[in-house]
Amino acid sequence: MRIGLLTEGGYPYVSGDARLWCDRLVHGLAQHEFDVYALSRSEHQEDEGWIPLPPNVRRVRTAPLWMAEDDEVVLGRRARRRFTEHFGELAAVLCGVPEGVPGVARSLSEGPPTSEADRFANALYGLAELARDEGGLAGALSSEAAVRTLERACRAPGAHRAAREARVPDLLAVTAHLERALRPLSLDWYEDDGLGAVDLCHAASGGTAVLPGLLARHFTGVPLMVTEYGVRLRTHYLTTPDAPPAVRSLLAAFQGRLAAEAYGRAEVVTAGNTHTRRWQERCGADREKLRTVYPGMDARPFAEVGESAVRADSDTLVWAGRVEPAKDLVSLLHAFAEVRKRQPGTRLRIVGAPAGPEGAAYLGHCRALAAQLFPDEAEGPHAAGDNPVSFEEIGGPDLPAAADAYASGAVTVLSSVVEGFPVGLAEAMLCGRATVSTDVGAVVEVIGGTGLVVPPRNPRALAEACVALLRDPERRARLGAAARARALELFTVEQNIEAFHSIYLEIVSLAPVRRVVLDGAGEPLPFSVPAEAHVPVRWTAASPRLAARSGPGWAAGRPPVRATTPVPAPEGAR
């Protein structure tokens, strides 16, 4: 099987999103070929280079999202009219303008009204076809004509309030974002020797990464699969709280419409947890297409700690992760002050590096707060003071690896106010540690009853849960053992790879054969198409005599498929 893996700001670059699970997926499915189509987010990311690629990665094609390449395409009068028509319809949908408004949206008075989803799709693929015909749309999407077209849509009758209040800086910001997000329309990836040659497109995230898969499906009929560990619309809401209302509203409308289009066209949509899955359903994903595939983690680095009988320091709490405001270390420090009142000898190790400039500033604030809450304590008048809170990073002499951080404490704490899939929590579970966490994101789903969960931004509740575990070593041991067993069952690389492999086979088995492979003489090559591509029905455990007792998860709940009616034998053969 040949898979086109679509990424944005991740694999195969050294730094980026979804890099680790993509790398483990490609290595784990060595029997299949991968073509990687990667969109980079910054010049720094490209300068860092790629990670070592396995032999089954046959091709890597990249394109930058951080700079607009001048395609030097000058649209003629007819092409400009087509662009204004399709981009105007796209803008009208984002602004909430009803269909057929003169001068903005395309008039479709002939025939039944068109849904907003269909209007968005028609505009998107209309722009894609124009880009293919003309050789690109980079100039048109960043032109003054695009800004004026968006302005007409915002001022049109029926536009929602936020769009009507858009000012010139807002229009420029939205147009620049749309140009960046729609940059894949101008790429030359969709020919028969590009994405048209793969058996399946797998988008490693939503948003811009899914656009090449949508266009490959539109132009060449390649089936599409979408994997998300966080929905872009939710990320947009969380990361743009200070944006002007018009910008926030229009970009949210674009992310929502693009997500709905991707979910509608994809054969299968996978979520990394139930929290993400609920967001996908809210954005329009069909429940029948959804699968939950938990992230795959390498359990080997944590095996020694998880299986060791050596007890950790019973008076130490550990927090591990990226230092940023969403982790709410301020509440953790206030909770630890309450813990110290009840358990005077307790220590707190905060292990992690700051995430960017904002994280560095937040780390400085947390250090100052720790110094204020916990003045250095000395055992006597001639001894140096020592603060019970330490700030450390993995890689030093005391903590050479992540497993050493979790091994250094009896209880692992998570204090976040925003969280997707809590990787650090799963790592602590693999180490057999009891945990105290805030009820955010997929925390409850990951913990599954093997740890204590408290409301976010509640230092008193966090402190009470920590004290309860610090005072009960037997309970800590029971919860830690249960946590490790749960993590080994659900969150390993092996289960992740097996789940994706099964879904790949399901999609290819149901997809029609799109091409015939020819030999050197131009004749059809026998057995060139995998046998599973010819199976005309869904695979299912219809009979205990024909299937394993534990069939694949995606077949659960489906009705059995009846066998085809046998052809009667001739009279003489009976």
C-alpha positions as CSV (number, residue, x, y, z in Angstrom):
1,M,0.0,0.0,0.0
2,R,1.2,3.5,-0.8
3,I,0.1,6.2,1.7
4,G,0.4,10.0,1.3
5,L,1.1,11.4,4.7
6,L,0.1,15.1,5.0
7,T,1.6,17.2,7.7
8,E,1.7,20.9,8.7
9,G,4.6,22.1,10.8
10,G,5.5,18.6,11.9
11,Y,7.0,15.4,10.4
12,P,9.6,15.0,9.0
13,Y,11.1,18.2,10.5
14,V,13.1,17.9,13.7
15,S,10.8,20.2,15.6
16,G,7.0,20.4,15.2
17,D,3.6,19.0,15.9
18,A,2.8,15.3,15.6
19,R,6.4,14.5,14.8
20,L,6.8,11.6,17.2
21,W,3.6,9.7,16.4
22,C,4.1,10.1,12.6
23,D,7.7,8.8,13.0
24,R,6.5,5.8,15.0
25,L,3.7,5.1,12.5
26,V,6.0,5.1,9.5
27,H,8.6,2.9,11.3
28,G,5.9,0.6,12.6
29,L,4.3,0.0,9.1
30,A,7.5,-0.9,7.3
31,Q,5.6,-3.1,4.9
32,H,3.9,-0.1,3.3
33,E,5.4,2.8,1.4
34,F,4.9,6.5,2.5
35,D,5.0,9.7,0.5
36,V,5.3,12.6,2.8
37,Y,3.9,16.0,1.8
38,A,4.9,18.5,4.5
39,L,4.0,22.2,5.0
40,S,6.6,24.1,7.1
41,R,5.7,26.9,9.5
42,S,9.0,28.8,9.8
43,E,12.4,29.3,8.3
44,H,13.9,28.1,11.6
45,Q,12.0,24.8,11.2
46,E,13.4,24.3,7.8
47,D,16.9,25.2,8.8
48,E,16.8,22.6,11.6
49,G,16.3,19.9,8.9
50,W,14.6,16.5,9.0
51,I,14.8,13.5,11.3
52,P,16.4,10.3,9.9
53,L,13.8,8.7,7.6
54,P,13.3,4.9,7.2
55,P,13.7,3.2,3.8
56,N,9.9,2.9,3.3
57,V,9.6,6.8,3.0
58,R,10.0,6.9,-0.8
59,R,9.3,10.6,-1.4
60,V,9.3,13.9,0.6
61,R,7.8,17.1,-0.9
62,T,7.7,20.3,1.1
63,A,6.2,23.8,0.8
64,P,6.5,26.8,3.1
65,L,3.6,28.4,4.8
66,W,5.8,31.1,6.4
67,M,6.5,32.9,3.1
68,A,4.5,33.5,-0.1
69,E,6.4,32.3,-3.1
70,D,5.8,34.6,-6.1
71,D,4.2,32.4,-8.7
72,E,4.3,35.4,-11.2
73,V,0.8,34.5,-12.4
74,V,-1.1,37.4,-14.0
75,L,-4.8,36.6,-14.3
76,G,-6.6,37.6,-17.4
77,R,-10.0,39.3,-17.4
78,R,-12.0,36.0,-17.5
79,A,-9.8,34.4,-14.8
80,R,-10.2,37.6,-12.6
81,R,-13.9,37.3,-13.0
82,R,-13.8,33.6,-12.0
83,F,-11.6,34.5,-9.0
84,T,-14.0,37.3,-7.8
85,E,-17.0,35.0,-8.2
86,H,-15.5,32.1,-6.2
87,F,-13.7,34.2,-3.5
88,G,-16.8,36.3,-3.2
89,E,-18.9,33.2,-2.5
90,L,-16.3,32.0,0.0
91,A,-16.3,35.3,1.8
92,A,-20.1,35.5,1.7
93,V,-20.4,32.1,3.5
94,L,-17.9,33.2,6.2
95,C,-19.9,36.5,6.7
96,G,-23.2,34.7,6.8
97,V,-24.6,36.4,3.7
98,P,-27.6,34.6,2.3
99,E,-27.3,33.0,-1.1
100,G,-27.9,35.1,-4.2
101,V,-27.2,38.6,-2.8
102,P,-26.3,40.7,-5.9
103,G,-22.7,41.8,-6.2
104,V,-21.4,39.4,-3.5
105,A,-22.6,35.8,-3.6
106,R,-23.1,33.9,-6.8
107,S,-26.8,33.8,-7.9
108,L,-28.2,30.3,-7.9
109,S,-31.8,31.1,-8.5
110,E,-32.1,28.3,-11.0
111,G,-32.8,25.2,-9.0
112,P,-33.2,24.5,-5.3
113,P,-31.3,26.6,-2.6
114,T,-27.8,25.5,-1.8
115,S,-26.7,24.8,1.7
116,E,-23.9,26.8,3.2
117,A,-21.7,23.7,3.3
118,D,-22.2,23.2,-0.4
119,R,-21.6,26.8,-1.1
120,F,-18.3,26.7,0.8
121,A,-17.3,23.5,-1.1
122,N,-18.2,24.9,-4.5
123,A,-16.2,28.1,-3.8
124,L,-13.2,26.2,-2.5
125,Y,-13.0,23.7,-5.4
126,G,-13.7,26.5,-7.8
127,L,-10.6,28.4,-6.5
128,A,-8.6,25.1,-6.7
129,E,-9.6,24.5,-10.4
130,L,-8.8,28.1,-11.2
131,A,-5.4,27.7,-9.6
132,R,-4.8,24.6,-11.6
133,D,-5.8,26.2,-14.8
134,E,-3.7,29.4,-14.3
135,G,-0.7,27.9,-12.4
136,G,-1.4,29.4,-9.0
137,L,-3.4,32.0,-7.0
138,A,-0.8,33.4,-4.6
139,G,-0.9,36.8,-6.1
140,A,-4.7,36.9,-6.4
141,L,-5.3,35.8,-2.8
142,S,-3.1,38.6,-1.5
143,S,-4.3,41.3,-3.9
144,E,-6.3,44.4,-3.2
145,A,-9.1,42.8,-5.2
146,A,-9.4,40.0,-2.5
147,V,-9.6,42.6,0.3
148,R,-12.3,44.6,-1.6
149,T,-14.2,41.4,-2.3
150,L,-14.1,40.5,1.4
151,E,-15.2,44.0,2.3
152,R,-18.3,43.8,0.0
153,A,-19.3,40.6,1.7
154,C,-18.9,42.1,5.2
155,R,-21.1,45.1,4.2
156,A,-23.7,43.1,2.3
157,P,-27.3,42.7,3.6
158,G,-27.6,39.8,5.9
159,A,-24.0,39.7,7.1
160,H,-23.7,38.9,10.8
161,R,-22.9,41.8,13.2
162,A,-19.2,41.0,13.8
163,A,-18.5,41.0,10.0
164,R,-20.4,44.3,9.5
165,E,-18.1,45.9,12.1
166,A,-14.9,44.9,10.4
167,R,-12.5,47.7,9.9
168,V,-9.7,48.0,7.3
169,P,-7.0,46.4,9.6
170,D,-9.4,43.5,10.3
171,L,-10.0,43.0,6.6
172,L,-6.3,43.0,5.9
173,A,-5.6,40.5,8.8
174,V,-8.4,38.1,7.6
175,T,-7.3,38.2,4.0
176,A,-3.7,37.5,5.0
177,H,-4.8,34.5,7.0
178,L,-6.9,33.2,4.2
179,E,-4.0,33.6,1.7
180,R,-1.8,31.6,4.0
181,A,-4.4,28.9,4.7
182,L,-5.3,28.5,1.0
183,R,-1.7,28.4,-0.2
184,P,-1.9,24.6,-0.9
185,L,-4.4,25.4,-3.7
186,S,-1.4,26.7,-5.8
187,L,0.8,23.6,-5.3
188,D,1.6,21.1,-8.0
189,W,1.0,18.1,-5.8
190,Y,-2.2,16.8,-7.3
191,E,-1.2,15.2,-10.6
192,D,-1.0,11.5,-11.4
193,D,2.6,11.4,-10.5
194,G,2.0,13.1,-7.2
195,L,-0.8,12.5,-4.7
196,G,-2.7,10.9,-7.5
197,A,-0.3,8.0,-7.3
198,V,-1.0,7.1,-3.7
199,D,-3.7,4.6,-2.5
200,L,-4.7,6.7,0.5
201,C,-4.1,10.3,1.8
202,H,-3.7,10.5,5.6
203,A,-3.8,14.0,7.0
204,A,-2.0,14.1,10.4
205,S,-4.1,17.1,11.5
206,G,-7.0,19.3,10.5
207,G,-6.7,22.8,9.2
208,T,-4.4,23.6,6.3
209,A,-2.8,20.1,6.4
210,V,-6.1,18.6,5.2
211,L,-6.4,20.8,2.1
212,P,-4.0,18.7,-0.1
213,G,-6.0,15.6,0.8
214,L,-9.3,17.3,-0.2
215,L,-7.8,18.5,-3.5
216,A,-6.3,15.0,-4.2
217,R,-9.7,13.5,-3.6
218,H,-11.4,16.2,-5.8
219,F,-9.0,15.9,-8.7
220,T,-8.0,12.2,-8.7
221,G,-10.5,10.4,-6.4
222,V,-7.9,9.4,-3.7
223,P,-9.6,8.4,-0.5
224,L,-8.9,10.6,2.5
225,M,-8.4,9.9,6.2
226,V,-8.1,12.6,8.9
227,T,-6.5,12.3,12.3
228,E,-6.8,14.9,15.0
229,Y,-5.4,15.1,18.5
230,G,-6.9,18.6,18.8
231,V,-9.6,20.3,16.7
232,R,-8.3,23.5,15.1
233,L,-11.5,25.4,15.8
234,R,-11.1,24.8,19.5
235,T,-7.4,25.9,19.2
236,H,-8.5,29.0,17.4
237,Y,-10.9,29.9,20.3
238,L,-8.2,29.3,22.9
239,T,-5.3,31.1,21.1
240,T,-7.1,34.3,19.8
241,P,-8.9,35.7,22.9
242,D,-7.5,39.2,22.3
243,A,-8.2,39.3,18.5
244,P,-10.7,41.9,17.3
245,P,-14.3,40.4,17.1
246,A,-14.5,40.6,13.3
247,V,-11.2,38.7,12.9
248,R,-12.0,36.2,15.5
249,S,-15.5,35.5,14.0
250,L,-14.5,35.3,10.4
251,L,-11.5,33.0,11.0
252,A,-13.6,30.8,13.3
253,A,-16.2,30.5,10.5
254,F,-13.4,29.5,8.0
255,Q,-12.0,26.9,10.4
256,G,-15.4,25.5,11.1
257,R,-16.4,25.3,7.4
258,L,-13.1,23.7,6.5
259,A,-13.4,21.1,9.3
260,A,-16.9,20.2,8.2
261,E,-15.8,19.8,4.6
262,A,-12.9,17.6,5.6
263,Y,-15.1,15.4,7.9
264,G,-17.7,15.1,5.1
265,R,-15.3,14.0,2.4
266,A,-13.1,11.8,4.6
267,E,-13.7,8.1,4.6
268,V,-12.6,7.8,8.3
269,V,-12.0,10.5,10.9
270,T,-9.9,9.5,14.0
271,A,-9.7,11.3,17.3
272,G,-7.0,11.0,19.9
273,N,-9.5,11.0,22.7
274,T,-13.2,11.3,23.4
275,H,-12.9,15.0,24.2
276,T,-11.6,15.7,20.7
277,R,-14.2,13.4,19.3
278,R,-17.0,15.4,20.8
279,W,-15.6,18.6,19.2
280,Q,-15.5,16.8,15.9
281,E,-19.1,15.9,16.2
282,R,-19.9,19.4,17.1
283,C,-18.1,20.6,13.9
284,G,-20.2,18.3,11.8
285,A,-18.5,14.9,11.7
286,D,-20.7,11.9,11.1
287,R,-20.6,9.6,14.1
288,E,-20.4,6.5,11.8
289,K,-17.0,7.7,10.4
290,L,-15.4,8.4,13.8
291,R,-12.9,6.2,15.5
292,T,-10.9,6.8,18.7
293,V,-7.2,6.0,18.4
294,Y,-5.2,6.9,21.5
295,P,-1.7,8.3,21.0
296,G,1.0,5.7,20.9
297,M,3.8,6.1,23.5
298,D,7.0,4.2,23.8
299,A,6.7,2.3,27.1
300,R,10.3,1.1,27.1
301,P,12.0,4.1,28.7
302,F,9.5,3.9,31.6
303,A,9.6,0.1,32.1
304,E,12.5,0.1,34.7
305,V,10.8,2.7,36.9
306,G,7.3,1.2,36.5
307,E,8.4,-2.3,37.4
308,S,10.9,-1.4,40.1
309,A,10.1,-2.3,43.7
310,V,12.2,0.6,45.0
311,R,9.9,3.2,46.7
312,A,10.2,6.8,45.7
313,D,10.6,9.6,48.2
314,S,7.3,9.6,50.0
315,D,7.4,13.3,50.8
316,T,7.9,14.6,47.2
317,L,5.4,15.9,44.7
318,V,6.4,16.1,41.0
319,W,5.1,18.3,38.2
320,A,6.5,17.7,34.7
321,G,5.7,19.4,31.4
322,R,6.1,22.6,29.4
323,V,6.1,25.7,31.5
324,E,3.3,28.1,30.2
325,P,0.3,29.9,31.7
326,A,-2.1,27.2,30.6
327,K,-0.4,24.8,33.1
328,D,-1.5,27.1,36.0
329,L,1.6,26.6,38.2
330,V,0.4,29.6,40.2
331,S,-2.5,27.5,41.6
332,L,-0.1,24.6,42.1
333,L,2.2,26.8,44.2
334,H,-0.7,28.1,46.4
335,A,-1.9,24.5,46.8
336,F,1.6,23.4,47.9
337,A,1.6,26.1,50.5
338,E,-1.5,24.4,52.0
339,V,0.2,21.0,51.7
340,R,3.2,22.3,53.6
341,K,0.9,23.4,56.5
342,R,-0.4,19.8,56.9
343,Q,2.8,17.9,55.8
344,P,5.7,20.2,56.8
345,G,8.5,18.0,55.2
346,T,7.0,17.8,51.7
347,R,8.9,19.0,48.7
348,L,7.8,20.0,45.2
349,R,9.9,19.4,42.0
350,I,8.7,21.4,39.0
351,V,10.4,19.8,36.0
352,G,10.2,21.4,32.5
353,A,11.4,24.0,30.1
354,P,9.6,27.2,29.2
355,A,7.5,27.2,26.0
356,G,8.7,30.3,24.1
357,P,9.1,33.9,25.4
358,E,5.7,33.8,27.1
359,G,6.7,30.6,29.0
360,A,10.0,32.2,30.0
361,A,8.2,35.2,31.5
362,Y,5.8,32.9,33.3
363,L,8.6,30.8,34.7
364,G,10.2,33.9,36.1
365,H,6.9,34.9,37.7
366,C,6.6,31.4,39.3
367,R,10.1,31.5,40.7
368,A,9.4,34.8,42.3
369,L,6.1,33.5,43.7
370,A,7.8,30.4,45.1
371,A,10.5,32.6,46.8
372,Q,7.7,34.7,48.3
373,L,5.6,31.8,49.5
374,F,8.4,29.7,50.8
375,P,11.4,31.6,52.2
376,D,14.5,29.6,52.3
377,E,14.6,27.3,55.3
378,A,17.7,26.5,57.3
379,E,18.2,23.7,59.8
380,G,20.3,25.9,62.1
381,P,21.9,29.4,62.4
382,H,25.0,28.3,60.5
383,A,23.4,26.3,57.7
384,A,22.4,27.6,54.2
385,G,18.7,28.0,53.5
386,D,16.9,25.7,51.2
387,N,13.6,26.3,49.3
388,P,11.2,23.3,49.3
389,V,10.3,24.2,45.6
390,S,12.8,23.4,42.9
391,F,12.7,24.3,39.3
392,E,14.6,21.9,37.0
393,E,14.9,20.7,33.4
394,I,15.3,17.2,32.1
395,G,18.8,16.4,30.8
396,G,20.7,17.5,33.9
397,P,22.8,15.3,36.1
398,D,20.0,14.7,38.6
399,L,17.3,14.1,36.0
400,P,18.9,12.7,32.8
401,A,15.5,11.4,31.4
402,A,11.8,11.9,31.9
403,A,11.4,8.6,33.7
404,D,13.9,9.9,36.4
405,A,11.6,12.9,37.0
406,Y,8.6,10.7,37.7
407,A,10.7,8.3,39.7
408,S,11.8,11.1,42.1
409,G,8.4,11.6,43.6
410,A,5.6,9.6,45.2
411,V,2.8,11.6,43.5
412,T,2.6,13.3,40.1
413,V,0.5,16.4,39.9
414,L,-1.2,18.1,36.9
415,S,-2.6,21.5,37.5
416,S,-3.6,22.7,34.0
417,V,-6.6,24.8,33.1
418,V,-6.4,23.8,29.4
419,E,-5.3,20.4,28.2
420,G,-5.7,18.1,25.2
421,F,-4.3,14.7,25.6
422,P,-2.1,14.9,28.8
423,V,1.1,13.1,27.6
424,G,2.9,13.8,30.9
425,L,0.1,12.1,32.8
426,A,0.3,9.0,30.7
427,E,4.0,8.9,31.2
428,A,3.5,9.1,34.9
429,M,1.0,6.2,34.6
430,L,3.6,4.1,32.7
431,C,6.0,4.7,35.6
432,G,3.4,3.4,38.1
433,R,2.8,6.7,39.9
434,A,-0.3,7.8,41.6
435,T,-1.6,11.1,40.2
436,V,-3.6,14.1,41.2
437,S,-5.0,16.0,38.2
438,T,-7.4,18.8,37.3
439,D,-10.6,17.9,35.4
440,V,-9.7,19.4,32.0
441,G,-9.5,18.1,28.4
442,A,-9.1,14.3,28.2
443,V,-7.7,13.9,31.8
444,V,-10.7,11.9,33.2
445,E,-10.6,9.6,30.1
446,V,-6.9,9.0,30.4
447,I,-7.0,8.4,34.2
448,G,-10.0,6.1,34.1
449,G,-10.4,5.9,37.9
450,T,-6.7,5.2,38.6
451,G,-6.0,8.7,40.1
452,L,-7.6,11.6,41.9
453,V,-9.3,14.4,39.9
454,V,-10.2,17.9,41.2
455,P,-11.7,21.0,39.6
456,P,-9.3,23.4,37.9
457,R,-8.3,26.7,39.5
458,N,-9.0,25.2,43.0
459,P,-5.8,25.2,45.1
460,R,-7.6,24.0,48.2
461,A,-9.1,20.9,46.4
462,L,-5.7,20.2,44.8
463,A,-4.0,20.4,48.2
464,E,-6.5,18.1,49.9
465,A,-6.1,15.4,47.2
466,C,-2.3,15.6,47.4
467,V,-2.3,15.3,51.2
468,A,-4.7,12.3,51.1
469,L,-2.2,10.4,48.9
470,L,0.9,11.5,50.8
471,R,-0.6,10.1,54.0
472,D,-1.7,6.8,52.5
473,P,1.2,4.8,50.9
474,E,-0.9,1.7,50.4
475,R,-3.5,3.6,48.4
476,R,-0.7,5.2,46.3
477,A,0.7,1.8,45.5
478,R,-2.7,0.4,44.4
479,L,-3.5,3.4,42.2
480,G,0.0,3.4,40.7
481,A,-0.2,-0.3,39.7
482,A,-3.7,0.2,38.2
483,A,-2.5,3.3,36.3
484,R,0.5,1.4,34.8
485,A,-1.8,-1.5,33.7
486,R,-4.2,0.9,32.1
487,A,-1.5,2.8,30.2
488,L,0.1,-0.4,28.9
489,E,-3.3,-1.5,27.6
490,L,-4.4,1.7,25.9
491,F,-1.5,4.1,25.2
492,T,1.3,2.1,23.7
493,V,2.9,2.5,20.2
494,E,1.8,-1.1,19.4
495,Q,-1.9,-0.5,19.8
496,N,-1.7,2.8,17.9
497,I,0.0,1.3,14.9
498,E,-2.3,-1.8,14.8
499,A,-5.3,0.5,14.9
500,F,-4.1,2.6,12.0
501,H,-3.1,-0.4,10.0
502,S,-6.6,-1.9,10.4
503,I,-8.2,1.4,9.3
504,Y,-5.9,1.6,6.2
505,L,-7.0,-1.8,5.1
506,E,-10.7,-1.0,5.7
507,I,-10.5,2.2,3.5
508,V,-8.5,0.6,0.7
509,S,-10.8,-2.5,0.7
510,L,-13.8,-0.2,0.1
511,A,-12.2,2.2,-2.4
512,P,-12.7,1.6,-6.1
513,V,-9.6,0.7,-8.3
514,R,-8.6,4.1,-9.8
515,R,-5.8,3.0,-12.1
516,V,-4.4,0.0,-13.9
517,V,-0.6,-0.5,-13.6
518,L,1.2,-1.3,-16.9
519,D,4.3,-3.3,-17.5
520,G,7.2,-2.2,-19.7
521,A,5.4,-3.3,-22.8
522,G,2.3,-1.3,-22.0
523,E,0.2,-4.3,-20.9
524,P,-1.7,-4.5,-17.7
525,L,0.4,-6.0,-15.0
526,P,-1.2,-9.0,-13.2
527,F,-1.6,-8.8,-9.5
528,S,-0.5,-5.1,-9.5
529,V,-3.5,-4.1,-7.3
530,P,-3.6,-5.5,-3.8
531,A,-6.2,-8.2,-3.3
532,E,-7.9,-6.2,-0.5
533,A,-8.8,-3.5,-3.0
534,H,-11.2,-5.8,-4.7
535,V,-13.3,-6.9,-1.7
536,P,-16.8,-5.5,-2.5
537,V,-18.2,-5.7,1.1
538,R,-17.3,-4.5,4.6
539,W,-15.2,-6.9,6.6
540,T,-17.0,-8.1,9.7
541,A,-16.9,-11.0,12.2
542,A,-20.1,-12.5,10.6
543,S,-19.4,-16.0,11.8
544,P,-17.3,-17.5,14.6
545,R,-16.0,-20.1,12.2
546,L,-14.6,-17.4,9.8
547,A,-13.2,-14.7,12.2
548,A,-11.0,-14.4,15.2
549,R,-12.8,-14.1,18.5
550,S,-11.6,-10.5,19.0
551,G,-12.2,-8.8,15.7
552,P,-11.0,-5.3,14.8
553,G,-12.6,-2.4,16.7
554,W,-13.9,-0.7,13.7
555,A,-16.1,-3.7,12.9
556,A,-17.9,-3.6,16.2
557,G,-21.6,-3.0,16.0
558,R,-22.0,-3.5,12.3
559,P,-24.6,-5.8,10.9
560,P,-23.3,-9.1,9.4
561,V,-22.9,-9.3,5.7
562,R,-24.7,-12.2,4.0
563,A,-22.8,-14.4,1.6
564,T,-23.5,-14.2,-2.1
565,T,-26.1,-16.6,-3.4
566,P,-24.3,-19.7,-4.9
567,V,-24.8,-20.3,-8.6
568,P,-26.8,-23.6,-9.2
569,A,-24.7,-26.4,-10.7
570,P,-25.8,-27.8,-14.2
571,E,-28.2,-30.7,-14.2
572,G,-25.6,-33.2,-15.4
573,A,-23.2,-32.3,-12.6
574,R,-25.6,-33.1,-9.7
